[in-house]
């Protein structure tokens, strides 16, 4: 279902699909198999049952878990229809159906969120698709009941909003001090300063979109490194050995460091409010973030504009 996932993977902000960083969840196992379904805790008997579809298992027996399952089942059912359409000959009618049904597919979680705005399921769903605009995110967050505002799920959303605000365009960059592949400590501030432009890049070896950005980063680095441009690439890989092998096998001539932790739970990623990768920040010689998320040749275009 790769084609379908890529078609349906665009975020609610309409941007090109990127590798999302998964939210942490409780890890349960049955018969040596990890259960990936989240549990919404309610005062009732909660059962673990097979779904009979790609989800594998689900938790049932309470209103919120059952509502969550209904949302997932609706997406699975419609996803099967879309997958069948993907395999049909390309015609204008097929494209029209894919576009129409794709919009419905993407809207299913949003409809479920609005129907559960007053409970924990709504909070959980919003945490998975927080608005990219911090002002809008704060507005939507305030719509939840007061008794939910301090729940850990929404508290984590609030921390992410604050991190995004701190790392927005026009704000000073926040320093990072991480270790490179040789175990040497390298500070982001050692690359920044007068006459220097720095791209702070968050990525991982397991992230396909990140790896597809590497040729563009190489082009930009080759064109501008002699004029004061550098890259501070922060990997969020949990497997340090894999990251080191990737660096050894691929010529990445800029500064490469590893962020400890797992995904966006690493201090570096949390500091900058990273929700997906690749994510990057262009830092000016006066230490201000002047651009965010410059994919492909947009980075070179922006550097040409700024470094005239």
One Martini backbone bead per residue (centre of mass of N, CA, C, O) as a GRO file, in nm:
protein
  308
    1UNK     BB    1   0.052   0.065   0.013
    2UNK     BB    2   0.243   0.297  -0.069
    3UNK     BB    3   0.082   0.481  -0.258
    4UNK     BB    4  -0.143   0.537  -0.055
    5UNK     BB    5   0.022   0.658   0.173
    6UNK     BB    6   0.130   0.897   0.008
    7UNK     BB    7  -0.145   1.016  -0.070
    8UNK     BB    8  -0.252   1.025   0.252
    9UNK     BB    9   0.005   1.175   0.406
   10UNK     BB   10  -0.092   1.446   0.414
   11UNK     BB   11  -0.121   1.703   0.590
   12UNK     BB   12  -0.341   1.946   0.719
   13UNK     BB   13  -0.144   2.172   0.576
   14UNK     BB   14  -0.067   2.044   0.270
   15UNK     BB   15   0.194   1.918   0.271
   16UNK     BB   16   0.434   1.732   0.206
   17UNK     BB   17   0.512   1.435   0.279
   18UNK     BB   18   0.637   1.311   0.591
   19UNK     BB   19   0.820   1.191   0.849
   20UNK     BB   20   0.680   1.087   1.118
   21UNK     BB   21   0.677   1.116   1.465
   22UNK     BB   22   0.602   0.911   1.700
   23UNK     BB   23   0.415   0.853   1.950
   24UNK     BB   24   0.410   0.747   2.250
   25UNK     BB   25   0.348   0.409   2.383
   26UNK     BB   26   0.224   0.148   2.514
   27UNK     BB   27   0.383  -0.174   2.561
   28UNK     BB   28   0.236  -0.462   2.446
   29UNK     BB   29   0.203  -0.825   2.482
   30UNK     BB   30   0.125  -1.114   2.261
   31UNK     BB   31   0.277  -1.378   2.175
   32UNK     BB   32   0.538  -1.193   2.109
   33UNK     BB   33   0.347  -0.944   2.040
   34UNK     BB   34   0.308  -0.626   1.961
   35UNK     BB   35   0.096  -0.370   2.082
   36UNK     BB   36  -0.009  -0.067   1.912
   37UNK     BB   37  -0.254   0.001   2.062
   38UNK     BB   38  -0.427   0.226   2.225
   39UNK     BB   39  -0.527   0.323   2.559
   40UNK     BB   40  -0.842   0.409   2.700
   41UNK     BB   41  -0.904   0.499   3.018
   42UNK     BB   42  -1.170   0.332   3.192
   43UNK     BB   43  -1.449   0.251   3.402
   44UNK     BB   44  -1.386  -0.068   3.289
   45UNK     BB   45  -1.391  -0.337   3.088
   46UNK     BB   46  -1.100  -0.419   2.907
   47UNK     BB   47  -1.048  -0.543   2.578
   48UNK     BB   48  -0.864  -0.774   2.381
   49UNK     BB   49  -0.893  -0.770   2.019
   50UNK     BB   50  -0.934  -0.877   1.718
   51UNK     BB   51  -0.994  -0.730   1.389
   52UNK     BB   52  -0.926  -0.862   1.089
   53UNK     BB   53  -0.698  -0.656   1.018
   54UNK     BB   54  -0.421  -0.448   0.994
   55UNK     BB   55  -0.425  -0.382   1.309
   56UNK     BB   56  -0.499  -0.668   1.474
   57UNK     BB   57  -0.571  -0.481   1.739
   58UNK     BB   58  -0.809  -0.404   2.013
   59UNK     BB   59  -0.983  -0.194   2.237
   60UNK     BB   60  -1.264  -0.282   2.442
   61UNK     BB   61  -1.574  -0.177   2.640
   62UNK     BB   62  -1.575   0.134   2.572
   63UNK     BB   63  -1.669   0.428   2.442
   64UNK     BB   64  -1.387   0.539   2.349
   65UNK     BB   65  -1.267   0.286   2.222
   66UNK     BB   66  -1.505   0.239   2.024
   67UNK     BB   67  -1.476   0.510   1.875
   68UNK     BB   68  -1.188   0.461   1.779
   69UNK     BB   69  -1.250   0.201   1.620
   70UNK     BB   70  -1.452   0.325   1.422
   71UNK     BB   71  -1.253   0.514   1.289
   72UNK     BB   72  -1.051   0.299   1.193
   73UNK     BB   73  -1.251   0.126   1.029
   74UNK     BB   74  -1.325   0.347   0.827
   75UNK     BB   75  -1.038   0.376   0.710
   76UNK     BB   76  -0.994   0.087   0.622
   77UNK     BB   77  -1.236   0.063   0.431
   78UNK     BB   78  -1.159   0.307   0.249
   79UNK     BB   79  -0.872   0.210   0.186
   80UNK     BB   80  -0.959  -0.034   0.017
   81UNK     BB   81  -1.095   0.129  -0.204
   82UNK     BB   82  -0.846   0.295  -0.284
   83UNK     BB   83  -0.664   0.058  -0.357
   84UNK     BB   84  -0.838  -0.043  -0.590
   85UNK     BB   85  -0.810   0.220  -0.756
   86UNK     BB   86  -0.500   0.210  -0.792
   87UNK     BB   87  -0.533  -0.063  -0.983
   88UNK     BB   88  -0.657   0.101  -1.192
   89UNK     BB   89  -0.700   0.256  -1.460
   90UNK     BB   90  -0.620   0.558  -1.590
   91UNK     BB   91  -0.870   0.806  -1.523
   92UNK     BB   92  -1.067   1.071  -1.465
   93UNK     BB   93  -1.263   0.915  -1.277
   94UNK     BB   94  -1.051   0.794  -1.091
   95UNK     BB   95  -0.926   1.063  -0.996
   96UNK     BB   96  -1.188   1.175  -0.876
   97UNK     BB   97  -1.231   0.954  -0.666
   98UNK     BB   98  -0.961   0.978  -0.519
   99UNK     BB   99  -0.997   1.270  -0.432
  100UNK     BB  100  -1.267   1.245  -0.280
  101UNK     BB  101  -1.197   1.000  -0.090
  102UNK     BB  102  -0.940   1.122   0.029
  103UNK     BB  103  -1.080   1.353   0.181
  104UNK     BB  104  -1.252   1.171   0.359
  105UNK     BB  105  -1.024   1.013   0.491
  106UNK     BB  106  -0.880   1.265   0.623
  107UNK     BB  107  -1.150   1.357   0.789
  108UNK     BB  108  -1.215   1.142   1.001
  109UNK     BB  109  -1.043   1.239   1.247
  110UNK     BB  110  -1.172   1.524   1.261
  111UNK     BB  111  -1.460   1.430   1.322
  112UNK     BB  112  -1.387   1.275   1.581
  113UNK     BB  113  -1.277   1.512   1.735
  114UNK     BB  114  -1.535   1.690   1.737
  115UNK     BB  115  -1.714   1.459   1.881
  116UNK     BB  116  -1.461   1.465   2.127
  117UNK     BB  117  -1.397   1.751   2.270
  118UNK     BB  118  -1.493   1.646   2.588
  119UNK     BB  119  -1.252   1.427   2.573
  120UNK     BB  120  -0.985   1.207   2.559
  121UNK     BB  121  -1.004   1.138   2.262
  122UNK     BB  122  -0.979   1.424   2.155
  123UNK     BB  123  -0.703   1.477   2.281
  124UNK     BB  124  -0.552   1.247   2.138
  125UNK     BB  125  -0.615   1.337   1.846
  126UNK     BB  126  -0.486   1.620   1.869
  127UNK     BB  127  -0.196   1.521   1.938
  128UNK     BB  128  -0.174   1.388   1.635
  129UNK     BB  129  -0.297   1.694   1.493
  130UNK     BB  130  -0.161   1.952   1.533
  131UNK     BB  131  -0.140   2.261   1.466
  132UNK     BB  132   0.105   2.443   1.308
  133UNK     BB  133  -0.021   2.693   1.422
  134UNK     BB  134   0.013   2.822   1.731
  135UNK     BB  135  -0.240   3.002   1.751
  136UNK     BB  136  -0.442   2.783   1.664
  137UNK     BB  137  -0.363   2.575   1.876
  138UNK     BB  138  -0.447   2.745   2.122
  139UNK     BB  139  -0.741   2.777   2.041
  140UNK     BB  140  -0.808   2.470   2.034
  141UNK     BB  141  -0.718   2.403   2.323
  142UNK     BB  142  -0.935   2.596   2.465
  143UNK     BB  143  -1.189   2.401   2.381
  144UNK     BB  144  -1.130   2.242   2.611
  145UNK     BB  145  -1.192   2.139   2.897
  146UNK     BB  146  -1.068   2.224   3.199
  147UNK     BB  147  -1.018   1.922   3.305
  148UNK     BB  148  -0.815   1.872   3.042
  149UNK     BB  149  -0.577   2.083   3.034
  150UNK     BB  150  -0.383   1.901   3.253
  151UNK     BB  151  -0.346   1.676   3.087
  152UNK     BB  152  -0.081   1.510   2.959
  153UNK     BB  153  -0.167   1.530   2.663
  154UNK     BB  154  -0.209   1.850   2.658
  155UNK     BB  155   0.060   1.926   2.788
  156UNK     BB  156   0.230   1.829   2.547
  157UNK     BB  157   0.109   2.024   2.344
  158UNK     BB  158   0.194   2.284   2.488
  159UNK     BB  159   0.499   2.231   2.467
  160UNK     BB  160   0.507   2.227   2.158
  161UNK     BB  161   0.407   2.511   2.111
  162UNK     BB  162   0.635   2.654   2.264
  163UNK     BB  163   0.864   2.542   2.086
  164UNK     BB  164   0.767   2.661   1.818
  165UNK     BB  165   0.781   2.955   1.913
  166UNK     BB  166   1.092   2.954   1.984
  167UNK     BB  167   1.146   2.839   1.660
  168UNK     BB  168   1.071   3.078   1.504
  169UNK     BB  169   1.063   3.316   1.296
  170UNK     BB  170   1.277   3.569   1.454
  171UNK     BB  171   1.423   3.386   1.642
  172UNK     BB  172   1.653   3.277   1.839
  173UNK     BB  173   1.867   3.049   1.868
  174UNK     BB  174   1.932   2.728   2.011
  175UNK     BB  175   2.156   2.566   2.175
  176UNK     BB  176   2.376   2.287   2.094
  177UNK     BB  177   2.523   1.979   2.250
  178UNK     BB  178   2.691   1.731   2.062
  179UNK     BB  179   2.782   1.422   1.926
  180UNK     BB  180   2.985   1.271   1.722
  181UNK     BB  181   3.117   0.989   1.568
  182UNK     BB  182   3.388   1.037   1.764
  183UNK     BB  183   3.274   1.173   2.047
  184UNK     BB  184   3.263   1.469   1.989
  185UNK     BB  185   3.198   1.783   2.099
  186UNK     BB  186   2.935   1.990   1.942
  187UNK     BB  187   2.846   2.316   1.884
  188UNK     BB  188   2.639   2.521   1.725
  189UNK     BB  189   2.794   2.791   1.807
  190UNK     BB  190   3.064   2.710   1.646
  191UNK     BB  191   2.917   2.791   1.358
  192UNK     BB  192   2.820   3.051   1.452
  193UNK     BB  193   2.807   3.391   1.324
  194UNK     BB  194   2.979   3.610   1.179
  195UNK     BB  195   2.946   3.527   0.837
  196UNK     BB  196   2.727   3.297   0.917
  197UNK     BB  197   2.554   3.012   0.786
  198UNK     BB  198   2.299   2.791   0.929
  199UNK     BB  199   2.193   2.453   0.909
  200UNK     BB  200   1.939   2.305   1.091
  201UNK     BB  201   1.918   1.943   1.084
  202UNK     BB  202   1.656   1.707   1.093
  203UNK     BB  203   1.712   1.346   1.112
  204UNK     BB  204   1.723   1.006   0.951
  205UNK     BB  205   1.807   0.700   0.819
  206UNK     BB  206   1.491   0.587   0.816
  207UNK     BB  207   1.425   0.844   0.639
  208UNK     BB  208   1.337   0.888   0.324
  209UNK     BB  209   1.307   1.201   0.286
  210UNK     BB  210   1.584   1.262   0.405
  211UNK     BB  211   1.759   1.108   0.194
  212UNK     BB  212   1.641   1.279  -0.051
  213UNK     BB  213   1.790   1.551   0.053
  214UNK     BB  214   2.099   1.511   0.028
  215UNK     BB  215   2.165   1.615  -0.261
  216UNK     BB  216   2.076   1.910  -0.195
  217UNK     BB  217   2.275   1.958   0.035
  218UNK     BB  218   2.528   1.916  -0.137
  219UNK     BB  219   2.482   2.146  -0.332
  220UNK     BB  220   2.474   2.375  -0.121
  221UNK     BB  221   2.750   2.318   0.007
  222UNK     BB  222   2.923   2.349  -0.250
  223UNK     BB  223   2.823   2.649  -0.314
  224UNK     BB  224   2.851   2.784   0.013
  225UNK     BB  225   3.091   2.702   0.207
  226UNK     BB  226   3.294   2.932   0.096
  227UNK     BB  227   3.065   3.162   0.224
  228UNK     BB  228   2.967   3.051   0.530
  229UNK     BB  229   2.838   2.765   0.500
  230UNK     BB  230   2.655   2.539   0.720
  231UNK     BB  231   2.600   2.211   0.881
  232UNK     BB  232   2.374   2.089   1.145
  233UNK     BB  233   2.327   1.746   1.187
  234UNK     BB  234   2.045   1.591   1.345
  235UNK     BB  235   2.014   1.284   1.475
  236UNK     BB  236   1.731   1.049   1.578
  237UNK     BB  237   1.867   0.799   1.616
  238UNK     BB  238   1.873   0.497   1.815
  239UNK     BB  239   2.106   0.382   1.620
  240UNK     BB  240   2.432   0.448   1.627
  241UNK     BB  241   2.559   0.236   1.436
  242UNK     BB  242   2.389   0.299   1.189
  243UNK     BB  243   2.472   0.596   1.165
  244UNK     BB  244   2.777   0.544   1.132
  245UNK     BB  245   2.753   0.376   0.874
  246UNK     BB  246   2.618   0.589   0.700
  247UNK     BB  247   2.850   0.793   0.715
  248UNK     BB  248   3.069   0.597   0.594
  249UNK     BB  249   2.892   0.544   0.313
  250UNK     BB  250   2.846   0.864   0.320
  251UNK     BB  251   2.910   1.181   0.190
  252UNK     BB  252   2.910   1.402   0.477
  253UNK     BB  253   3.079   1.715   0.507
  254UNK     BB  254   2.939   1.783   0.764
  255UNK     BB  255   2.794   1.826   1.064
  256UNK     BB  256   2.755   1.532   1.274
  257UNK     BB  257   2.491   1.446   1.504
  258UNK     BB  258   2.360   1.301   1.812
  259UNK     BB  259   2.047   1.245   1.955
  260UNK     BB  260   1.935   1.164   2.240
  261UNK     BB  261   1.704   0.917   2.235
  262UNK     BB  262   1.356   0.920   2.103
  263UNK     BB  263   1.308   1.114   1.881
  264UNK     BB  264   1.113   1.372   2.007
  265UNK     BB  265   1.232   1.295   2.303
  266UNK     BB  266   1.462   1.444   2.249
  267UNK     BB  267   1.591   1.734   2.352
  268UNK     BB  268   1.642   1.866   2.076
  269UNK     BB  269   1.362   1.818   1.948
  270UNK     BB  270   1.195   1.947   2.177
  271UNK     BB  271   1.318   2.233   2.167
  272UNK     BB  272   1.209   2.258   1.840
  273UNK     BB  273   0.933   2.111   1.787
  274UNK     BB  274   0.948   1.822   1.663
  275UNK     BB  275   0.718   1.629   1.436
  276UNK     BB  276   0.903   1.616   1.175
  277UNK     BB  277   1.076   1.453   0.903
  278UNK     BB  278   1.226   1.682   0.774
  279UNK     BB  279   1.392   1.951   0.962
  280UNK     BB  280   1.460   2.310   0.926
  281UNK     BB  281   1.707   2.581   1.005
  282UNK     BB  282   1.786   2.914   0.929
  283UNK     BB  283   2.085   3.083   1.026
  284UNK     BB  284   2.206   3.377   1.092
  285UNK     BB  285   2.476   3.579   1.176
  286UNK     BB  286   2.277   3.699   1.425
  287UNK     BB  287   2.105   3.437   1.536
  288UNK     BB  288   1.858   3.406   1.337
  289UNK     BB  289   1.563   3.281   1.232
  290UNK     BB  290   1.474   3.293   0.870
  291UNK     BB  291   1.400   2.978   0.826
  292UNK     BB  292   1.173   2.701   0.738
  293UNK     BB  293   1.163   2.442   0.560
  294UNK     BB  294   1.389   2.374   0.301
  295UNK     BB  295   1.334   2.212   0.026
  296UNK     BB  296   1.546   2.123  -0.185
  297UNK     BB  297   1.607   2.415  -0.381
  298UNK     BB  298   1.517   2.628  -0.169
  299UNK     BB  299   1.780   2.665  -0.022
  300UNK     BB  300   1.948   2.787  -0.250
  301UNK     BB  301   1.761   3.022  -0.315
  302UNK     BB  302   1.780   3.155  -0.034
  303UNK     BB  303   2.086   3.193  -0.027
  304UNK     BB  304   2.110   3.369  -0.278
  305UNK     BB  305   1.932   3.596  -0.158
  306UNK     BB  306   2.099   3.642   0.124
  307UNK     BB  307   2.418   3.626  -0.016
  308UNK     BB  308   2.467   3.893  -0.204
   0.00000   0.00000   0.00000
